[in-house]
Amino acid sequence: MSVSEVTVSDGNSASEAVTPQILVTEGHVRAALAADKGAEARLTAWKVVDFTKKGDNYACVVSSVEVTYELDGQSSEVVYVVKLNACRNDTMTEFLNSIIYEKETKFYSSLAPELNTVLKEIGQREINVPKCLHVSLEKGKEILFLEDLRRRGFKMHDHRRGMDTAHTNLVLRELARLHAAAFLLEHKHPGEDMMGKYPFLKRNWSDMLVESREMLKLIEDGIKFAQEMLAAVGGYERAVAWLDTFVPKLLDVFHKQMECGEPKVVCHGDCWTNNLLFRYDEAGNPDSVMLLDLQLVRFGAPTPELNYLIFTSLRGEVRKPNLEALLNRYHNTLTGIMKIAGHEEPLTREELQKDFKKKNLFGIIFGMMSAPIVVMEVEGDVDSSDASADYIEEQMLNMRDKAMEVLDTNPLLKPRFLTMFDEMMESGLIP
């Protein structure tokens, strides 16, 4: 992986260029270091070092800060991951920035401590999310310092091949723990309005599509491209016609999928392979998962979240034969924590299975959109630090052109894409 250094190690800017990395100041670094190592830690040097590939991020830029410090007479080093405003002025980025930084920072600062407290009160460990060390929400210069999970052995899974049952079970267990903690918090404060106390939980996908025509167009274009792929394959006329029926009423579809359903919990909001890191044992088996990028955290029914994960992150050959067992794993963890706390199960297995099926449409929308993106390797990198919205759209079109070119030859793309529609036709969702 290529690494580019953009700030000199003495803490002074090496360049006057306006880039996201230039938002990192010595004051930010000192604040993060004090939160991490204590007030006695003395900063001696720091530099910004990029570690993600171009095109990995859009709404924000993810980089790192390597820090040298002295404490108790010893010189040591530590690395922090930083999430930075992308420093673009297009309306889509500005709209997302108005949402994502508030959601993620307030989750870490106000909600996560409460959720972890109710878990620890019944002898359970904290939710697996990175430690947040410093936040600045200055408009246009937002920045978030997090611990570097790479130093603890966590890394990304190959999203092109999708998750197997071992990886998926870990994620479902962690989501169940997050959801259970929300139930426990409500039981601890009966009658308290969660969205009243934590208003940043209100906005969800449905609200954002109403507020942003650009985001709605992004979904519509993704569905239209799915139709083009189905038409190119042939034999999926039913699915093509079915997609035609709900594209004009997409806002209503999202509203029903997101707003309806009980019980309601704190949801990650964007849980798929790109927002997960795994740690592995000596045999190479995954033994722990970290939930990342809680930029769309929300309050709502858990089943859209489960659909989102399962249809964006699993191949059909893993999803279809194991679906019931996977949902049972989630349910077992959820109800197990509630029983430890002395509460009844918030929903039965049958209720979970039924509502999961009712929310399949939410999962398949994002599944059909994500399949070409996660499988394809686009020639030429997208520089998310200075790309305009028009440039991003151009790169998406290039990706779609390439996907169509290799539709019959790429061993991962067609099966990953078509199995979703096969399952929906078999289940009756596609008439």
PyMOL commands that set and color helices and strands:
alter all, ss='L'
color gray80, all
select helices_A, chain A and resi 20-23+26-37+91-120+149-152+165-188+194-197+199-201+205-211+213-233+237-246+250-259+273-275+302-313+316-340+349-358+360-375+389-405+413-427
alter helices_A, ss='H'
color red, helices_A
select strands_A, chain A and resi 4-5+42-50+60-71+74-85+132-136+143-147+265-267+276-280+286-291+298-300
alter strands_A, ss='S'
color yellow, strands_A
deselect
rebuild
show_as cartoon
